[in-house]
């Protein structure tokens, strides 16, 4: 009996735990990311509109790891460009206007400029921050981590989901 209860507790805990090092915040608070506060344009459809999952990437222009993450952001966008499953939304903040605008333009495509409201609402405290959200704004994982280098594009994306976010990549393939 004790063994069954212990096993059940482990299974329940594993299902509730959002992955190694991930935040336990339950829902992503709504913050209007208006196109008026953005740089660039969409290369296709709006990234998270109608998708099952949205991966928010929060970057700061002064952050070296964020600058080094930009090529991986390009990989993610390219990999999921025609996906009905996952959308990628890039947000730049935590700096003064001109620096944010210049960095956002260098990231390419559409990048939202945060005036601090998104960072405050989502409790962004590390850079870059990745927030994986299911439809309905339920947070699957929120974690500060750099991008992935080396290997092929699919390999980098898979490694990121499994090792950095601690989620089963097959759900997002």
C-alpha positions in Angstrom: 0.0 0.0 0.0 2.8 2.4 0.9 4.5 1.7 -2.4 1.4 2.5 -4.4 0.8 5.7 -2.5 4.5 6.7 -3.0 4.3 5.9 -6.7 1.1 7.8 -7.1 2.6 10.8 -5.3 5.7 10.7 -7.6 3.4 10.6 -10.7 1.3 13.5 -9.5 4.4 15.5 -8.6 5.9 14.8 -12.0 2.8 16.0 -13.8 2.6 19.1 -11.7 6.3 20.0 -12.0 6.9 22.2 -15.0 10.4 21.0 -15.8 13.9 21.5 -14.3 14.5 25.0 -13.2 11.1 26.2 -14.6 8.9 28.7 -12.8 5.7 27.6 -11.1 3.7 30.7 -12.2 0.4 29.3 -13.4 -0.9 31.8 -16.0 0.7 34.5 -18.1 -1.1 37.8 -17.2 -2.5 39.5 -20.2 -0.5 42.5 -21.4 -1.5 44.1 -24.6 1.4 43.9 -27.0 0.3 46.6 -29.4 1.9 46.8 -32.9 2.4 50.5 -32.2 5.1 49.4 -29.8 6.9 47.2 -32.3 9.7 47.1 -34.8 9.7 45.3 -38.1 6.9 43.4 -39.8 5.5 39.9 -39.8 6.9 37.4 -42.2 3.6 35.6 -42.5 0.8 35.3 -40.0 0.8 36.8 -36.5 3.1 34.3 -34.6 0.8 33.0 -31.8 -2.6 33.7 -33.2 -4.6 30.5 -33.3 -1.7 28.4 -32.3 -1.7 25.7 -29.6 1.4 27.0 -28.0 3.3 30.3 -27.9 7.0 30.7 -27.0 7.7 34.2 -25.7 11.3 35.2 -25.9 12.2 38.2 -23.7 15.5 39.9 -24.6 17.5 42.9 -23.4 19.8 44.8 -25.7 22.6 45.1 -23.0 22.5 41.4 -22.3 25.4 39.5 -24.0 23.5 36.1 -23.7 20.5 37.8 -25.4 22.7 39.0 -28.3 24.2 35.6 -28.6 20.7 34.1 -28.6 19.4 36.0 -31.7 20.7 33.4 -34.2 18.8 30.7 -32.3 15.7 32.9 -32.3 16.0 33.0 -36.1 16.2 29.1 -36.1 13.1 28.9 -34.0 11.2 31.3 -36.2 12.3 29.4 -39.4 11.5 26.0 -37.9 8.0 27.0 -36.8 7.2 29.5 -39.6 4.5 27.5 -41.2 3.4 25.6 -38.0 -0.1 25.5 -36.8 1.2 24.3 -33.5 3.8 26.8 -32.1 4.3 30.5 -32.6 7.3 32.6 -31.5 6.9 36.1 -30.1 10.0 38.2 -29.4 9.9 41.0 -26.9 12.8 43.4 -26.2 12.9 45.5 -23.0 14.8 46.7 -20.0 16.7 49.4 -21.7 16.3 52.9 -23.1 14.3 53.6 -26.3 17.0 54.0 -29.0 19.1 51.0 -27.8 15.9 48.8 -27.7 14.8 50.0 -31.1 18.2 49.3 -32.7 18.5 45.9 -31.1 15.0 44.9 -32.0 15.6 45.9 -35.6 18.7 43.7 -35.6 16.6 40.7 -34.4 14.4 41.1 -37.5 10.8 40.4 -38.4 8.3 41.7 -35.8 9.7 42.4 -32.3 7.6 44.0 -29.6 9.1 46.8 -27.5 8.2 46.4 -23.8 7.7 49.5 -21.7 8.1 47.3 -18.6 4.5 46.2 -18.2 5.1 42.7 -19.7 8.3 42.2 -17.7 6.5 43.2 -14.5 3.4 41.1 -15.2 5.4 38.0 -16.3 8.0 38.4 -13.5 10.9 38.5 -15.9 14.0 38.6 -13.8 16.6 36.9 -16.1 17.7 37.5 -19.6 16.9 36.0 -21.9 13.7 34.6 -20.5 11.7 32.0 -22.4 8.0 31.5 -21.5 6.2 28.5 -23.1 2.5 29.0 -22.9 -0.4 26.8 -24.0 -3.6 28.2 -25.5 -5.4 30.1 -22.8 -2.2 31.5 -21.3 -1.4 28.6 -19.1 2.3 28.6 -18.5 4.0 25.3 -19.3 7.5 26.6 -18.5 9.2 29.9 -17.7 13.0 29.9 -17.6 16.0 32.1 -18.1 18.4 30.4 -20.4 20.6 31.2 -23.4 20.2 29.8 -26.9 21.7 26.7 -28.4 24.6 26.5 -30.9 26.0 23.7 -32.9 24.2 20.8 -34.7 21.5 21.2 -37.3 18.4 23.4 -36.9 16.0 20.6 -35.8 18.6 19.3 -33.4 19.0 22.7 -31.7 15.3 23.2 -31.4 14.8 19.7 -30.0 17.7 20.1 -27.5 16.3 23.5 -26.4 12.8 22.1 -25.6 14.1 18.9 -23.9 17.2 20.2 -22.1 16.6 23.9 -21.5 12.9 23.9 -20.9 12.6 20.3 -19.7 9.5 19.4 -21.8 8.9 16.5 -24.2 9.8 17.9 -27.7 7.6 15.5 -29.5 4.6 17.6 -28.4 6.1 20.6 -30.3 7.6 18.8 -33.4 
